[in-house]
């Protein structure tokens, strides 16, 4: 055997070791291995599952769900999971092929049962019904969310539905700990109820005439619907950050911001801010960066969903007063 052969064998061994290192950590004997797609879904799952689950979150902190590209460790985690919790409504479109080829566990879309919003902010009456604007093609956009607006976490009342779906699944597949999951769910539902009341109190500080939102893309529909805001415009008129607006779109947005006296433009921290910065400069409107798609790392001020929502709401209220 020559040196080239040994080199190939060594390289193969290194690859296998790296693949093993990327795999999700093994669950202990009294835990079930659970995968969650986004950091937000992961936090809610963790609130219910607690110490009885071994949780792996696929999308890293700061990832944009619309543009995320799966990695080898995601394949390993999905293959090993007993339960895979997704946001649903095609937010995790990039995972579809991997799930189909590798998932052996139960797949749950936590948004199941939510009154889904159309593209225009109205409730979705049926999955076969297209939302306004769906037939239009936006340059650079590879996929439309045909099931409706997937950003259900923007309203804590919809996340309560997540909680019920998560608790029911964990209790069914791990009945020995069902009472724990039920108690955790009850406690967290109370926290979400308090969060909703807090948001309403904060929003009341903003004069009604100032409750006009301009955001980077169509991601605030559930927030707008719940807390009586008006969508004044979008930097990218789409449910996905992968689309590209035309010059005419941007010109129309500039006119709308000026005509409606919009106080601020809000851009997500996972989105390229260049277009929003251009609109801000052209209109003299304040640009505010907010977290909309991902929690922060452990120990940050957005490490949990509730912290995430409070920081976002505070930024919106301060920006519009």
C-alpha positions as CSV (number, residue, x, y, z in Angstrom):
1,X,0.0,0.0,0.0
2,X,1.4,3.4,-0.9
3,X,1.3,6.7,0.9
4,X,-1.6,8.0,-1.2
5,X,-3.8,5.1,0.0
6,X,-2.9,5.7,3.7
7,X,-3.6,9.4,3.2
8,X,-7.1,8.6,1.8
9,X,-7.8,6.3,4.8
10,X,-6.7,9.0,7.3
11,X,-8.8,11.6,5.6
12,X,-11.9,9.4,5.8
13,X,-11.3,8.7,9.5
14,X,-11.0,12.4,10.2
15,X,-14.3,13.1,8.3
16,X,-16.1,10.4,10.3
17,X,-14.8,11.9,13.6
18,X,-15.9,15.4,12.5
19,X,-19.4,14.1,11.6
20,X,-19.7,12.4,15.0
21,X,-18.6,15.6,16.7
22,X,-21.3,17.5,14.8
23,X,-24.1,15.1,15.9
24,X,-26.5,16.2,18.6
25,X,-25.5,15.2,22.1
26,X,-26.9,11.9,23.3
27,X,-29.9,12.1,25.6
28,X,-29.5,10.6,29.0
29,X,-31.5,7.5,29.9
30,X,-34.4,9.6,31.4
31,X,-34.5,12.1,28.6
32,X,-36.0,12.1,25.1
33,X,-34.1,13.7,22.3
34,X,-36.0,16.7,20.8
35,X,-35.1,19.0,18.0
36,X,-36.5,22.5,17.5
37,X,-35.9,24.5,14.3
38,X,-35.6,28.2,15.5
39,X,-34.3,29.7,18.7
40,X,-37.8,30.9,19.4
41,X,-39.4,27.6,19.0
42,X,-36.5,26.1,21.0
43,X,-37.1,28.3,24.0
44,X,-40.8,27.6,24.1
45,X,-40.1,23.8,23.8
46,X,-37.6,24.1,26.6
47,X,-40.0,25.9,28.9
48,X,-42.4,22.9,28.6
49,X,-39.9,20.1,28.4
50,X,-37.3,21.3,30.9
51,X,-34.9,18.7,32.3
52,X,-36.9,15.8,30.7
53,X,-35.7,16.6,27.2
54,X,-32.4,16.8,25.5
55,X,-32.9,19.8,23.2
56,X,-31.1,20.6,20.0
57,X,-31.9,23.9,18.2
58,X,-31.0,23.8,14.5
59,X,-30.9,27.5,13.5
60,X,-28.0,29.2,15.3
61,X,-28.4,32.5,17.2
62,X,-28.8,35.3,14.6
63,X,-29.8,33.2,11.7
64,X,-32.5,34.4,9.3
65,X,-35.0,31.5,8.9
66,X,-35.7,32.6,5.3
67,X,-32.1,32.3,4.2
68,X,-30.7,29.5,6.5
69,X,-28.8,26.8,4.8
70,X,-28.8,23.4,6.6
71,X,-25.4,22.0,7.8
72,X,-24.2,18.4,8.3
73,X,-24.9,18.5,12.0
74,X,-28.5,19.4,11.3
75,X,-28.9,16.1,9.4
76,X,-27.4,14.1,12.3
77,X,-29.7,15.9,14.8
78,X,-32.8,15.3,12.7
79,X,-32.0,11.6,12.2
80,X,-31.5,11.1,16.0
81,X,-34.6,13.0,17.2
82,X,-37.7,11.4,18.6
83,X,-39.6,14.7,18.1
84,X,-38.9,17.5,15.7
85,X,-40.7,20.8,16.5
86,X,-41.1,23.3,13.6
87,X,-42.7,26.7,13.4
88,X,-44.6,25.5,10.3
89,X,-46.3,27.5,7.6
90,X,-43.2,26.8,5.4
91,X,-40.9,28.9,7.5
92,X,-38.5,26.0,7.5
93,X,-38.6,25.5,3.7
94,X,-34.9,24.9,3.5
95,X,-35.2,21.8,5.8
96,X,-37.9,20.0,3.8
97,X,-35.6,17.7,1.8
98,X,-33.5,16.8,4.8
99,X,-36.6,16.1,6.9
100,X,-38.1,13.9,4.2
101,X,-34.9,11.9,3.8
102,X,-33.7,11.6,7.4
103,X,-36.5,12.2,10.0
104,X,-37.7,9.1,11.7
105,X,-39.3,10.9,14.7
106,X,-42.6,12.7,15.1
107,X,-42.7,16.1,13.3
108,X,-44.9,18.7,14.9
109,X,-45.7,22.2,13.5
110,X,-46.3,24.3,16.6
111,X,-48.3,26.8,14.7
112,X,-51.0,24.2,13.9
113,X,-54.3,25.6,15.0
114,X,-53.3,29.3,14.7
115,X,-55.8,31.5,12.8
116,X,-53.3,32.1,9.9
117,X,-53.1,35.6,8.4
118,X,-53.1,36.3,4.7
119,X,-50.3,38.3,3.1
120,X,-52.5,41.4,3.6
121,X,-53.0,40.8,7.3
122,X,-56.5,39.3,7.1
123,X,-57.3,35.8,8.6
124,X,-56.7,32.9,6.3
125,X,-59.9,31.1,5.7
126,X,-58.4,28.0,4.0
127,X,-55.0,26.7,3.0
128,X,-56.1,26.5,-0.7
129,X,-56.9,30.3,-0.7
130,X,-54.1,32.5,-1.9
131,X,-53.3,35.6,0.0
132,X,-53.2,39.0,-1.8
133,X,-50.1,39.5,-3.9
134,X,-49.1,35.8,-3.9
135,X,-49.1,35.5,-7.7
136,X,-46.7,38.4,-8.1
137,X,-43.1,37.3,-8.6
138,X,-40.4,39.2,-6.7
139,X,-37.0,39.1,-8.2
140,X,-34.6,37.0,-6.1
141,X,-37.4,35.3,-4.1
142,X,-37.2,31.6,-4.4
143,X,-40.2,30.6,-2.3
144,X,-43.6,32.0,-1.3
145,X,-45.2,30.9,2.0
146,X,-48.3,29.5,0.3
147,X,-49.9,28.5,3.7
148,X,-50.0,32.1,4.9
149,X,-47.9,34.4,7.2
150,X,-45.5,32.1,9.2
151,X,-44.4,34.8,11.7
152,X,-46.9,33.6,14.4
153,X,-44.6,34.4,17.3
154,X,-45.3,38.1,16.9
155,X,-48.4,37.6,19.0
156,X,-48.0,35.9,22.4
157,X,-51.6,34.6,22.1
158,X,-50.6,32.5,19.1
159,X,-47.6,31.2,21.1
160,X,-50.1,30.0,23.6
161,X,-51.3,27.6,20.9
162,X,-47.7,26.5,20.4
163,X,-47.6,25.7,24.1
164,X,-50.6,23.5,23.9
165,X,-49.3,21.7,20.9
166,X,-45.9,21.1,22.5
167,X,-47.4,19.9,25.8
168,X,-49.8,17.5,24.1
169,X,-47.0,16.0,22.0
170,X,-44.5,15.6,24.9
171,X,-47.2,14.1,27.1
172,X,-48.3,11.6,24.4
173,X,-44.8,10.4,23.6
174,X,-43.5,10.5,27.2
175,X,-46.5,9.8,29.4
176,X,-44.5,9.1,32.5
177,X,-43.7,12.8,32.7
178,X,-47.0,14.1,31.4
179,X,-47.9,15.8,34.7
180,X,-44.7,17.7,34.6
181,X,-45.3,18.9,31.1
182,X,-48.8,19.9,32.0
183,X,-47.6,21.9,35.0
184,X,-44.9,23.6,33.0
185,X,-47.4,24.5,30.3
186,X,-49.8,26.0,32.7
187,X,-47.1,28.1,34.3
188,X,-45.8,29.4,31.0
189,X,-49.3,30.1,29.7
190,X,-49.7,32.4,32.7
191,X,-46.4,34.2,31.8
192,X,-47.6,34.7,28.2
193,X,-50.9,36.1,29.5
194,X,-49.0,38.6,31.6
195,X,-46.8,39.4,28.6
196,X,-49.8,40.2,26.4
197,X,-51.2,42.5,29.1
198,X,-47.8,44.2,29.4
199,X,-47.6,44.8,25.7
200,X,-51.1,46.3,25.6
201,X,-50.1,48.7,28.4
202,X,-46.9,49.7,26.6
203,X,-48.7,50.2,23.2
204,X,-51.2,52.5,24.9
205,X,-48.3,55.0,25.4
206,X,-48.2,55.5,21.6
207,X,-50.7,57.9,20.2
208,X,-53.1,56.2,17.8
209,X,-52.1,58.4,14.9
210,X,-48.5,57.3,15.4
211,X,-49.1,53.6,15.3
212,X,-47.9,53.2,11.8
213,X,-45.2,50.5,11.1
214,X,-42.7,50.4,8.3
215,X,-40.7,47.2,8.5
216,X,-38.0,45.4,6.5
217,X,-40.4,42.7,5.2
218,X,-43.9,41.3,5.9
219,X,-43.2,39.9,9.4
220,X,-45.3,41.9,11.8
221,X,-48.8,40.9,10.7
222,X,-49.8,39.2,13.9
223,X,-48.4,42.0,16.1
224,X,-50.3,44.6,14.0
225,X,-53.5,42.6,14.1
226,X,-53.4,42.1,17.8
227,X,-52.3,45.5,19.0
228,X,-54.1,47.8,16.6
229,X,-51.3,49.1,14.5
230,X,-51.3,50.0,10.8
231,X,-48.9,48.7,8.3
232,X,-47.7,51.9,6.5
233,X,-45.1,50.2,4.2
234,X,-42.5,47.5,3.6
235,X,-38.9,47.9,2.5
236,X,-39.4,44.5,0.9
237,X,-43.0,43.8,0.0
238,X,-42.8,40.1,0.7
239,X,-43.0,37.5,3.5
240,X,-39.4,36.6,2.8
241,X,-36.2,38.6,3.2
242,X,-34.9,36.9,0.0
243,X,-36.9,39.2,-2.3
244,X,-35.7,42.4,-4.0
245,X,-37.9,45.5,-4.4
246,X,-37.9,47.5,-7.6
247,X,-37.0,51.2,-7.9
248,X,-40.7,51.9,-8.3
249,X,-41.5,50.1,-5.0
250,X,-38.8,52.0,-3.1
251,X,-40.0,55.3,-4.6
252,X,-43.6,54.5,-3.6
253,X,-42.5,53.7,0.0
254,X,-40.6,57.0,0.3
255,X,-43.8,58.8,-0.7
256,X,-45.9,56.8,1.7
257,X,-43.6,57.5,4.6
258,X,-43.6,61.2,3.9
259,X,-47.4,61.4,3.4
260,X,-48.2,59.4,6.5
261,X,-45.6,61.2,8.7
262,X,-44.2,57.8,9.8
263,X,-42.0,58.2,12.9
264,X,-39.6,55.3,12.4
265,X,-38.5,52.5,10.2
266,X,-37.9,49.1,11.9
267,X,-35.4,46.7,10.5
268,X,-34.6,43.2,11.8
269,X,-31.2,42.5,13.1
270,X,-30.8,39.4,10.9
271,X,-31.6,41.4,7.7
272,X,-29.2,43.4,5.5
273,X,-30.0,47.0,6.5
274,X,-28.7,48.7,3.3
275,X,-32.2,49.3,1.7
276,X,-33.7,50.5,5.0
277,X,-30.8,52.9,5.5
278,X,-31.4,54.3,2.0
279,X,-35.1,54.9,2.8
280,X,-34.2,56.4,6.1
281,X,-31.8,58.8,4.5
282,X,-34.2,59.7,1.7
283,X,-37.1,60.5,4.1
284,X,-35.2,61.8,7.2
285,X,-37.0,59.0,9.2
286,X,-35.3,57.4,12.2
287,X,-34.0,53.8,11.6
288,X,-34.4,51.4,14.5
289,X,-32.9,48.0,14.6
290,X,-35.0,45.3,16.4
291,X,-34.7,41.6,16.9
292,X,-37.5,39.9,15.0
293,X,-36.4,36.4,13.9
294,X,-33.9,35.1,16.5
295,X,-33.2,35.1,20.2
296,X,-29.9,36.2,21.5
297,X,-27.3,34.0,23.1
298,X,-27.4,32.7,26.7
299,X,-27.1,35.6,29.1
300,X,-28.2,38.3,26.6
301,X,-31.2,40.5,27.0
302,X,-33.1,38.5,24.4
303,X,-32.2,35.0,25.6
304,X,-35.8,34.0,26.1
305,X,-39.0,34.6,24.0
306,X,-40.5,36.8,26.7
307,X,-37.3,39.0,26.9
308,X,-37.2,39.1,23.1
309,X,-40.8,40.4,22.9
310,X,-40.3,43.0,25.7
311,X,-37.2,44.4,24.0
312,X,-38.9,44.6,20.6
313,X,-42.0,46.2,22.0
314,X,-40.0,48.7,24.0
315,X,-38.0,49.7,20.8
316,X,-41.2,50.1,18.8
317,X,-42.9,52.2,21.5
318,X,-39.9,54.4,22.0
319,X,-39.5,54.8,18.2
320,X,-43.1,55.9,17.6
321,X,-43.6,58.3,20.5
